[in-house]
Amino acid sequence: MEVIRDTPPFGTTRVTMLTEGTYPHSHGGVSVWCDQLLQGMPDIDFRILAVTSDGREPLTWKPPSHVSSLVSIPTWGPTPAGRAPRGRRLRTFLDTYETFLLALLGEGDGSGTGSDATVRRHFAEGLYGLAARARHGELTASLRTEAAVRTLCAVWNRPQVAARAARPTMHDALTATDLLEHALRPLAAAPPRDGVAHAVSGGLATLPGLLAHHLHGTPLLLTEHGVYLRERYLGYRSGGHSWPVKALLLGFFRLLAQESYARAALITPGSHYNRKWEERGGTPPDKIRTVYNGVDPAVFPPAGPEPETPTLAWAGRIDPIKDLETLIRAFASVRREIPQARLRLFGGTPHGGEAYRERCQALAQELGIADAVAFEGRVEDIRDAYAAGNVVMLSSISEGFPFTLIEAMSCGRATVSTDVGGVREAVGETGLVVPPREPEAMARAALELLRDPPRRTRMGEAARLRVIEQFTLRHTIDSFREIYGSLAAGRRSPREAVQPADPWAVPGADPRAEQWPQAPAGRAQRAGGDR
């Protein structure tokens, strides 16, 4: 899907917002944040490149009129058209692909002695080499050739590659190839040539921004709400793929994060917790500026009287990362102490999440509390969700700087939250924080507050004051307006852009030229390479 509107006036600052699975096709905190920036800066010419699932997702948000274009980049849509190269071009592709795979598996040059710097350099060489094939419409077909699959099998079975011990199968190779091919599809999108490329998460959303920087010198701004890499580790830990497949994909996401940190002109985490991950990933501290999420206290005023029935409220999307199972188990303990207590869960179920919702409903039934647990679905006014509880709960195993928390705080509600991401930074002393995945600790905290109305009132009032003093929407918008202007004004020219070392570059050639490099002499030809 592509939407193009009128050309903005000359001289207008241009920002290309890069999203993945969020704005404008999904609800959730990141989408709220994107909408806040767009609505708050009508003088900026925004463009949106949205990495989506199949490209048929309906618009959940209506972009404002100063969004001049919206392009969807489906990763699981129809197979891209294009034919695989043949002969020498295929052999050159296979050399690039081998370099890329060795980097993903932590082997650098394949000798088993590659340093981290060598691995990162080979990842960059491989990534931008594959991107050239994507721009020529050949990448998908190339990755699906028999020769490419056999290259992966050969790399996996090298003596120094750890995954060899798991005896990868041809099925593993086909699965990994399929997952990797879909993940690389954003490389085929036309990257922004000017302005600022703003990736609002790590991961696949950064791919067009990295290409924009590589080809055109466009400055890349990266904002991480949650830690994308950490969430991939959490997701793959419980996934059904074999170890060799997991090792390959996690290697891709790890090196993609490091490349994004290295190439970004500025990184704006939503919390100091995220900042620590980015520094650990190799980002110099002077390239990081924490900008907290904010809300408008006038839009989220005090919620008013509490419900007469003791009620715990939760708001968000029904998703495993929100760990509703721990919340339901905690509520079962609360219910044993306060039999009239209720748990109300507000939020929709994203496509593909139906099985998780059913699992949560089955758990409530199994624990004998189904009659007291209400799955309310999406609510028209989120403030009604916060007003519905005496205490607002957050049970996630991963968060950035959660909107639901600061919105509930602005509404003057006491909160119980898990100690993840920037939660402690948000709450301070105005709410109770418990370890994640510990239902008994969560239950004890909820019982403390349900049994002490004066304390709830004091904490709610202090929470609202904390939002007014530290987490306002005005501060967030002003910060990003200044950042956009600064990056746009100081943008490097394309020839000044930092380029990864290219062993195949022709002396004197323009490094931005979309040429397919010749393979270096001496590289071994692999079976099937002449097809």
C-alpha positions in Angstrom: 0.0 0.0 0.0 1.3 3.5 -0.9 -0.4 6.8 -0.2 1.1 10.0 -1.6 -0.1 13.5 -0.8 0.7 17.0 -2.0 4.4 18.1 -2.0 5.2 20.2 1.0 6.7 23.7 0.7 10.4 24.0 -0.2 12.6 24.2 2.9 10.3 22.2 5.1 12.2 19.8 7.4 11.5 16.2 6.2 11.5 13.2 8.5 10.9 9.6 7.3 9.4 7.6 10.2 10.4 3.9 10.1 8.0 1.6 11.9 7.6 -2.2 12.4 4.3 -3.7 13.3 3.0 -0.5 15.0 1.9 2.9 13.5 -0.3 3.3 11.6 -1.6 -0.3 11.5 -1.8 -1.3 15.1 -2.8 0.0 18.6 -0.3 0.1 21.4 2.1 2.4 23.2 4.6 2.9 20.3 1.7 3.8 18.0 0.4 6.3 20.5 3.9 7.8 20.7 4.2 8.0 16.9 0.8 9.8 16.7 1.8 12.2 19.4 4.9 13.3 17.4 3.0 13.5 14.1 0.1 15.5 15.6 2.5 17.7 17.7 4.6 18.9 14.7 2.4 20.0 11.8 5.2 22.0 10.4 7.3 18.9 9.7 7.0 17.0 6.4 6.6 13.4 7.6 6.9 10.3 5.5 6.2 6.8 6.8 7.8 3.5 5.8 5.9 0.9 7.7 7.2 -2.7 7.9 4.1 -4.8 8.1 3.1 -8.5 8.0 1.3 -9.0 4.7 0.6 -5.5 3.5 -3.2 -5.8 3.8 -3.5 -4.5 7.3 -6.2 -1.8 7.6 -5.2 1.6 9.0 -5.8 1.8 12.7 -4.6 5.5 12.8 -5.4 8.2 10.3 -2.2 10.0 9.5 -2.5 13.8 9.6 -2.4 15.8 6.4 1.3 16.8 6.7 2.2 13.1 6.3 3.1 13.3 2.6 3.5 9.6 1.9 2.8 6.2 3.5 4.5 3.1 2.1 3.8 -0.4 3.5 6.7 -2.9 3.4 5.2 -6.4 3.8 7.5 -9.1 5.1 5.1 -12.0 4.7 3.1 -10.8 1.6 3.3 -12.3 -1.9 6.8 -13.5 -3.0 8.6 -10.6 -4.6 9.1 -11.0 -8.4 12.6 -11.5 -9.7 14.9 -14.1 -11.0 18.1 -15.4 -9.4 21.4 -14.5 -11.2 23.3 -17.1 -13.0 26.9 -18.0 -13.6 29.5 -15.6 -12.2 26.9 -13.3 -10.7 25.4 -16.2 -8.8 28.9 -17.2 -7.6 29.5 -13.6 -6.4 26.2 -13.6 -4.6 27.1 -16.9 -2.9 30.5 -15.4 -1.7 28.6 -12.5 -0.2 26.1 -14.8 1.4 28.8 -17.0 2.9 30.4 -13.9 4.4 27.1 -12.9 5.9 26.3 -16.3 7.3 29.7 -16.6 8.9 29.2 -13.3 10.6 25.8 -14.3 11.9 27.3 -17.4 13.4 30.1 -15.4 15.0 32.9 -16.7 12.8 34.1 -13.6 11.0 36.3 -14.8 8.2 35.5 -18.4 8.9 38.9 -19.2 10.4 37.4 -19.5 13.9 39.7 -16.7 15.2 37.7 -13.7 14.0 37.4 -10.7 16.4 34.2 -9.0 17.2 35.3 -6.1 15.0 35.9 -8.5 12.1 32.5 -10.2 12.6 30.8 -6.8 12.6 32.7 -5.7 9.5 31.8 -8.8 7.6 28.1 -8.5 8.7 28.1 -4.9 7.2 29.7 -6.1 4.0 27.2 -8.9 3.7 24.2 -6.8 4.6 24.9 -4.1 2.1 25.9 -6.6 -0.6 22.6 -8.4 -0.2 20.8 -5.0 -0.2 22.2 -4.4 -3.7 20.7 -7.6 -4.8 17.4 -6.7 -3.2 17.4 -3.3 -5.1 17.8 -5.3 -8.3 14.9 -7.6 -7.4 17.1 -10.7 -7.1 17.5 -11.3 -3.4 14.5 -13.5 -2.7 15.1 -15.7 -5.7 18.8 -15.9 -4.9 18.3 -16.9 -1.3 15.9 -19.7 -2.4 18.3 -21.3 -4.9 19.6 -24.8 -4.1 23.1 -23.4 -4.1 22.3 -20.8 -1.4 20.7 -23.5 0.8 23.7 -25.7 0.4 26.0 -22.8 1.3 24.1 -22.5 4.6 24.5 -26.2 5.2 28.2 -26.1 4.5 28.7 -23.1 6.8 26.8 -24.8 9.6 28.9 -27.9 9.3 32.3 -26.2 9.5 34.3 -27.6 12.5 34.6 -24.2 14.2 30.9 -23.4 14.1 29.1 -24.2 17.4 25.8 -25.1 15.7 27.5 -28.1 14.1 27.1 -30.0 17.3 23.4 -30.0 16.9 23.6 -31.7 13.5 21.6 -29.2 11.5 19.2 -30.9 9.0 18.1 -29.9 5.5 14.7 -29.0 7.2 16.6 -26.6 9.5 18.3 -25.0 6.5 15.0 -24.5 4.6 13.4 -23.1 7.8 16.3 -20.7 8.5 16.4 -19.6 4.8 12.7 -18.8 4.8 12.8 -16.8 8.0 15.9 -14.9 6.9 14.5 -14.2 3.5 11.4 -12.6 5.0 13.4 -10.6 7.5 15.5 -9.1 4.7 12.6 -8.0 2.5 12.8 -4.4 3.8 16.1 -4.1 2.0 14.2 -3.8 -1.2 12.4 -0.6 -0.1 13.5 2.7 -1.5 15.5 4.3 1.3 15.0 8.1 2.1 17.4 10.2 0.2 17.1 13.4 2.3 16.0 14.8 5.6 16.2 12.5 8.7 15.4 8.8 8.9 13.8 8.1 12.2 13.5 4.4 13.2 11.1 4.2 16.1 12.3 0.7 17.1 15.3 -1.4 16.5 15.2 -4.5 14.3 13.7 -4.6 10.8 12.6 -0.9 10.9 16.2 0.1 10.9 17.0 -1.6 7.6 15.7 1.3 5.3 17.5 3.8 7.6 20.8 1.9 7.4 20.6 1.8 3.6 19.7 5.6 3.5 22.8 6.3 5.6 25.0 3.9 3.5 23.8 5.2 0.1 22.9 8.8 0.6 24.4 9.9 4.0 20.9 10.5 5.4 21.3 10.8 9.2 19.7 7.9 11.1 17.9 8.6 14.4 17.0 5.5 16.5 14.5 5.5 19.3 14.1 2.3 21.3 11.0 2.0 23.5 11.6 -1.6 24.4 14.9 -3.3 23.8 14.2 -5.1 20.5 17.1 -7.5 20.8 16.1 -8.5 24.3 12.6 -9.2 23.2 13.9 -11.4 20.3 15.9 -13.4 22.9 12.8 -13.8 25.0 10.7 -14.8 22.0 13.1 -17.3 20.6 13.7 -18.9 24.0 10.2 -20.3 24.0 9.9 -20.7 20.2 9.7 -24.1 18.5 12.7 -23.8 16.2 15.9 -25.9 16.5 19.1 -24.5 18.0 20.9 -24.0 14.7 17.9 -21.9 13.4 17.7 -19.9 16.6 21.5 -19.3 16.6 21.4 -17.9 13.0 18.4 -15.6 13.5 19.6 -14.3 16.9 23.0 -13.7 15.4 21.2 -11.6 12.7 19.3 -9.5 15.2 22.3 -9.1 17.5 24.5 -7.8 14.7 21.7 -5.7 13.2 21.4 -4.0 16.6 25.2 -3.3 16.7 25.2 -2.0 13.2 22.3 0.3 14.0 24.0 1.6 17.1 27.2 2.2 15.1 25.6 4.0 12.2 23.0 6.1 14.1 23.7 9.8 14.3 21.8 9.8 17.6 20.0 7.3 19.8 17.1 8.4 21.9 16.1 5.6 24.3 12.9 6.0 26.3 14.6 5.2 29.6 18.0 4.9 31.2 17.4 1.1 31.3 17.4 1.0 27.5 20.5 3.3 27.5 22.4 0.7 29.4 21.7 -1.9 26.7 22.7 0.5 24.0 26.0 1.3 25.7 26.6 -2.4 26.2 26.0 -2.8 22.5 28.9 -0.5 21.8 27.2 2.9 21.5 29.4 5.8 22.7 27.6 7.7 25.6 27.8 11.0 23.7 25.6 9.5 21.0 22.7 8.7 23.4 20.1 11.1 24.7 17.3 9.8 26.9 13.9 11.2 26.0 11.0 10.0 28.2 7.6 9.3 26.9 5.1 12.0 27.9 1.3 12.5 28.3 -0.8 15.6 28.5 -2.1 15.8 32.2 -5.1 17.8 30.9 -6.1 14.8 28.7 -5.6 12.4 31.6 -7.1 14.2 34.6 -7.8 12.5 38.0 -10.0 9.5 37.4 -12.5 10.3 40.2 -14.1 8.0 42.7 -12.9 4.4 42.9 -15.2 1.5 42.3 -17.0 0.2 45.4 -16.0 -3.4 44.6 -12.3 -4.0 45.1 -11.0 -4.2 41.5 -7.6 -4.6 39.8 -7.5 -3.1 36.3 -5.1 -3.8 33.5 -4.8 -2.2 30.1 -2.8 -3.2 27.0 -2.7 -5.7 24.2 -3.3 -9.4 24.9 0.2 -10.7 24.2 2.6 -13.1 25.8 5.1 -10.3 26.5 2.5 -8.8 28.8 2.5 -12.0 30.9 -1.2 -12.0 31.8 -0.8 -15.5 33.2 1.2 -14.2 36.1 -1.4 -11.5 36.7 -4.2 -14.1 36.7 -2.3 -16.3 39.1 -1.7 -13.3 41.3 -5.3 -12.5 41.2 -6.2 -16.0 42.3 -4.2 -15.4 45.5 -5.9 -12.0 46.0 -9.3 -13.6 45.5 -8.6 -16.1 48.3 -8.0 -13.1 50.7 -10.7 -10.8 49.3 -13.4 -13.0 47.8 -15.4 -10.1 46.3 -12.4 -8.8 44.3 -12.5 -8.5 40.5 -9.9 -8.4 37.7 -10.8 -6.4 34.6 -8.6 -6.7 31.5 -8.9 -4.0 28.9 -7.4 -4.4 25.5 -7.7 -6.0 22.1 -6.1 -9.2 20.8 -3.7 -8.6 17.9 -3.9 -10.9 14.9 -2.3 -14.2 15.8 -2.7 -13.7 19.5 -6.1 -15.5 19.8 -4.4 -18.7 21.1 -2.8 -16.8 24.0 -6.0 -15.1 25.0 -7.7 -18.5 25.1 -4.9 -19.9 27.2 -5.4 -17.1 29.7 -9.1 -17.7 29.8 -8.5 -21.4 30.3 -6.1 -20.6 33.2 -8.7 -18.4 34.9 -11.2 -21.3 34.5 -8.7 -23.8 35.9 -8.0 -21.6 38.9 -11.7 -21.3 39.6 -11.8 -17.5 39.2 -13.3 -17.2 35.7 -16.4 -15.5 37.0 -14.3 -12.7 38.5 -12.0 -12.1 35.5 -13.4 -10.0 32.7 -11.8 -9.8 29.3 -13.3 -6.4 28.4 -11.8 -6.1 24.9 -10.8 -2.8 23.4 -12.2 0.3 25.2 -13.1 3.5 23.3 -11.7 5.7 26.0 -8.6 4.3 27.8 -9.3 6.6 30.8 -12.3 4.4 31.5 -9.9 1.4 32.0 -7.9 3.3 34.6 -11.0 4.6 36.4 -12.4 1.0 36.6 -9.7 -0.1 39.1 -8.8 0.7 42.6 -5.3 -0.3 41.6 -3.9 -0.4 38.0 -1.6 -3.4 37.3 1.3 -3.9 34.9 2.6 -7.5 34.6 4.9 -7.4 31.6 8.2 -9.3 31.2 9.6 -6.6 28.9 8.7 -2.9 28.6 10.3 0.4 27.5 8.7 3.3 29.3 5.1 2.2 29.3 2.4 4.6 28.4 -0.3 2.7 30.3 1.7 3.3 33.5 2.2 7.1 33.1 -1.4 7.5 31.9 -2.7 5.7 35.0 -0.4 7.8 37.1 -1.7 11.0 35.5 -5.2 9.8 36.3 -4.2 9.6 40.0 -4.4 5.8 40.4 -2.0 3.7 42.5 -0.1 1.1 40.6 1.6 -2.3 41.0 4.1 -3.0 38.2 6.8 -5.5 37.3 10.4 -4.3 37.6 11.2 -4.3 33.8 12.5 -1.6 31.4 12.0 1.9 32.6 9.2 1.1 35.1 11.2 2.1 38.2 12.2 5.4 36.5 8.5 6.1 35.8 7.1 5.2 39.1 9.7 6.3 41.6 8.2 6.1 45.1 4.6 6.6 43.8 3.8 2.9 43.2 4.8 -0.6 44.1 7.3 -2.5 41.9 7.7 -6.3 42.1 9.9 -8.9 40.2 8.5 -10.2 36.9 7.0 -13.7 36.7 6.4 -13.8 40.5 2.6 -14.0 41.1 2.9 -14.3 44.9 4.9 -11.0 45.1 2.4 -9.3 42.8 -0.5 -10.6 44.9 1.1 -9.3 48.2 1.6 -5.8 46.7 -2.0 -5.7 45.3 -3.4 -6.8 48.7 -1.3 -4.1 50.5 -3.0 -1.4 48.4 -6.5 -2.9 48.3 -6.5 -3.0 52.1 -5.2 0.6 52.6 -7.4 3.2 50.9 -5.6 6.2 52.4 -2.3 4.9 51.1 -3.8 4.4 47.7 -5.0 8.0 47.7 -1.6 9.4 48.7 0.2 7.4 46.1 -2.2 8.3 43.4 -1.8 12.0 44.1 2.0 11.8 44.2 1.9 9.8 40.9 0.0 12.6 39.1 2.3 15.2 40.5 5.3 13.2 39.2 3.9 13.1 35.7 3.2 16.8 35.7 6.8 17.5 36.8 8.7 15.0 34.7 6.7 13.3 31.9 4.7 15.8 29.9 3.9 15.5 26.2 5.1 19.0 25.6 8.6 18.2 26.8 8.7 15.1 24.5 7.6 17.0 21.4 10.0 19.9 22.1 12.9 17.5 22.5 12.3 15.8 19.2 11.6 19.0 17.3 15.1 20.2 18.4 16.7 16.9 17.5 15.1 16.8 14.0 16.3 20.4 13.3 19.8 19.7 14.5 20.2 16.5 12.5 18.7 17.9 9.4 21.0 21.0 9.6 24.1 19.0 10.3 23.5 16.2 7.7 26.5 14.8 6.1 26.8 14.9 2.3 26.6 11.4 0.7 30.3 11.4 0.0 31.0 12.1 3.7 28.9 9.2 4.8 30.8 6.5 6.8 31.0 3.4 4.6 32.0 -0.1 5.8 35.2 -1.4 4.3 34.5 -3.0 0.9 37.1 -5.5 -0.3 35.6 -5.5 -3.8 35.4 -1.7 -4.3 37.0 -0.3 -7.5 39.6 2.4 -6.7 38.1 5.8 -7.6 34.6 4.5 -8.0 31.6 6.2 -6.3 30.9 4.0 -3.2 27.2 4.8 -3.6 26.9 3.2 -7.1 24.6 0.2 -7.1 27.1 -2.0 -8.8 27.4 -5.7 -8.1 31.0 -6.3 -7.0 33.2 -8.9 -8.6 34.3 -11.8 -6.3 37.8 -11.5 -5.0 40.3 -13.9 -6.5 41.0 -17.1 -4.7 37.6 -17.6 -3.2 36.5 -21.3 -3.6 33.7 -22.1 -5.9 31.0 -24.1 -4.2 28.8 -26.9 -5.6 26.0 -25.6 -7.7 27.6 -22.1 -8.1 27.4 -22.2 -11.9 23.7 -22.6 -12.2 
